[in-house]
């Protein structure tokens, strides 16, 4: 892990296209601004982990469960 010290209004660059700026420091809270291309997803870690968990759960679901969730009922082979 790279550890850097930055003050308010200072930034770091990740590659050529991602800039992370320290907007403010208030007590134990740090406000960050992130500029990244639209095709680069940016999430808080807890949101990212929840998305991953839901993806794993969805990957393990059967086609019947998907059809039931979509209100179709019946067998996945049915059209």
N, C-alpha and C positions, 0 to 999 in steps of 0.2 A: 504494500500500500504506500502510495506517495502521500506525504503529509506536507501541506503548504500553509503558511500563515499569510492571510490577506486582511486588509482593513476595509471598512466601508468604501464603496466606489472603486474598488480594485477588482480585477477579473483574472481568470485563468482561461486558457484555450485548451480544448480537447480536439486534437486533429486540426483540420483547417476550417471546420465549419460549426463547431460548438463552443459557445462562450458561456462561462458561468461567472456571474457577477455577484459580489456581496453588496446588497442594497442597503442593509442596515444591521446593526447589532444592538439589541436591547436586552440587557441582562443576559440570561441564558439562551435567548432566542436569536437566531440569525436568519434574516430574510435573504433568499437567493433569487436571482433572476437567471433564467436559462434561455439562451437563443440557440435554436437548433433548426435544421431543415425540417419541413413538415413530414418527411418520410422517416424521421427518427423519433420513435415514441419516447416520451419522457413521463415517468410516473413516480409518485412517492413509493418508497420500498414496500410499505404495507399494502398499497393498492396493487403493485406489481405481483406480490406473493399471492394475493387473493385471486387475481386473474389467472395465474399459473395453476392454482388449486382447482379453480373452476374448469380450466381447460383439461386437466388430468381427469377430473370427474366426468366431463362430457365425453372424453375419448373412451372411457370405460362403459358408457351407456350403450344399451342395446338399441337397435333400430325401432323395436316396439316401444321402448320407453320414450324415444324421441317423438314418435307418432302420437303417443298418448299425451305428451306434453304439448304438442301442437294441436291437440283436440281432434286428431284424425281417428284414433283408436284402430283396432285391427292389426293385421300382420303387415310388416314392412314390404312384403312381396306383393301385396295388393296395390293396385294402381289407383 
